[in-house]
Amino acid sequence: MKGQEWYQADEVAEAYDEKRFSRGGRLIDGREKEAVLHALGPVEGREILEIACGTGRFTAMLADRGADIVGLDISGPMLQQGRERAREVGVADNLEYMRGDAGRLPFPDDAFDAVFAIRFFHLADAPETFMAEMRRVSREQVFFDTFNRFSARSLYNWALPMGSRLYSSGEVEALLDSADLELVGAEHDWIGPYGFYRELPNSLASAFRTLDTGLGSTPLGPALASVSYWNARL
Ligand SMILES: C[S@@+](CC[C@H](N)C(=O)[O-])C[C@H]1O[C@@H](n2cnc3c(N)ncnc32)[C@H](O)[C@@H]1O
């Protein structure tokens, strides 16, 4: 598992949101939240599990919208940040954070309506185990994202200390098959990789994003996208 120890450090957890979601990173945060809300649909009263919830940006958002949500992560310091965030935004009583390993989920079969994980599968050396666990505890839906093999992310990956696991569409289809899940929707986005946007001030990032979405909406767009959001059903 890439980065499992990395996210256990207090200083990494404390700097996580600021490092990733300030400057051009705000655009990424907004797009990811849109992807989650679009895939899950109305969440009020739905039982939802977020795998590798980190500092809880989606957990808090879904709690605020009335979901019955549990956020699970292996890192105590990341969850601590999540608890502070939940208190700050007034949803601490509407969610549950739990420390646990996505490879051995502490829930019975069919415990949730939907299970999702964002920015997790790029850390996984053996993704089949995680997908099987997500499938096991879900009654209806599994949603996740991947970084794409044939994209600018491959170049960016070289500059990263841990690297990321990259996926082709065929690998994702095989992963879903292995867990007996059916793909019902996919969105492909971000021709410029996330790391590129994070380096840019907001105004410049917005201009690049306009170019990016313009190119993304051409027939070449899906093939060049560095991120895919996958929506699957049981
Ligand atoms: C890149 S962060 C993403 C956090 C959050 N999903 C987000 O998008 O902001 C990856 C997270 O995966 C968690 N993680 C890594 N291995 C895990 C495992 N085996 N089980 C549960 N969480 C894990 C890390 O602790 C970290 O919080």
Ligand as a Chemical Component Dictionary entry (heavy atoms), coordinates in Angstrom:
data_LIG
# 
_chem_comp.id                   LIG 
_chem_comp.type                 NON-POLYMER 
_chem_comp.pdbx_formal_charge   0 
_chem_comp.three_letter_code    LIG 
# 
loop_
_chem_comp_atom.comp_id 
_chem_comp_atom.atom_id 
_chem_comp_atom.alt_atom_id 
_chem_comp_atom.type_symbol 
_chem_comp_atom.charge 
_chem_comp_atom.model_Cartn_x 
_chem_comp_atom.model_Cartn_y 
_chem_comp_atom.model_Cartn_z 
_chem_comp_atom.pdbx_ordinal 
LIG C1  C1  C 0  -4.877  10.814 -0.748 1  
LIG S1  S1  S 1  -5.698  10.576 0.788  2  
LIG C2  C2  C 0  -7.406  10.810 0.282  3  
LIG C3  C3  C 0  -8.301  11.224 1.385  4  
LIG C4  C4  C 0  -9.731  11.571 0.963  5  
LIG N1  N1  N 0  -10.364 10.449 0.296  6  
LIG C5  C5  C 0  -9.748  12.785 0.060  7  
LIG O1  O1  O 0  -9.977  12.612 -1.151 8  
LIG O2  O2  O -1 -9.504  13.892 0.538  9  
LIG C6  C6  C 0  -5.606  8.809  0.994  10 
LIG C7  C7  C 0  -6.177  8.318  2.304  11 
LIG O3  O3  O 0  -6.177  6.877  2.277  12 
LIG C8  C8  C 0  -5.957  6.423  3.602  13 
LIG N2  N2  N 0  -5.569  4.997  3.561  14 
LIG C9  C9  C 0  -4.434  4.465  3.058  15 
LIG N3  N3  N 0  -4.456  3.120  3.172  16 
LIG C10 C10 C 0  -5.630  2.801  3.773  17 
LIG C11 C11 C 0  -6.241  1.570  4.146  18 
LIG N4  N4  N 0  -5.634  0.392  3.930  19 
LIG N5  N5  N 0  -7.452  1.604  4.728  20 
LIG C12 C12 C 0  -8.083  2.792  4.959  21 
LIG N6  N6  N 0  -7.556  3.993  4.608  22 
LIG C13 C13 C 0  -6.352  4.005  4.022  23 
LIG C14 C14 C 0  -4.876  7.371  4.104  24 
LIG O4  O4  O 0  -4.764  7.343  5.514  25 
LIG C15 C15 C 0  -5.371  8.712  3.544  26 
LIG O5  O5  O 0  -6.212  9.375  4.464  27 
# 
loop_
_chem_comp_bond.comp_id 
_chem_comp_bond.atom_id_1 
_chem_comp_bond.atom_id_2 
_chem_comp_bond.value_order 
_chem_comp_bond.pdbx_ordinal 
LIG C1  S1  SING 1  
LIG S1  C2  SING 2  
LIG S1  C6  SING 3  
LIG C2  C3  SING 4  
LIG C3  C4  SING 5  
LIG C4  N1  SING 6  
LIG C4  C5  SING 7  
LIG C5  O1  DOUB 8  
LIG C5  O2  SING 9  
LIG C6  C7  SING 10 
LIG C7  O3  SING 11 
LIG C7  C15 SING 12 
LIG O3  C8  SING 13 
LIG C8  N2  SING 14 
LIG C8  C14 SING 15 
LIG N2  C9  SING 16 
LIG N2  C13 SING 17 
LIG C9  N3  DOUB 18 
LIG N3  C10 SING 19 
LIG C10 C11 SING 20 
LIG C10 C13 DOUB 21 
LIG C11 N4  SING 22 
LIG C11 N5  DOUB 23 
LIG N5  C12 SING 24 
LIG C12 N6  DOUB 25 
LIG N6  C13 SING 26 
LIG C14 O4  SING 27 
LIG C14 C15 SING 28 
LIG C15 O5  SING 29 
# 
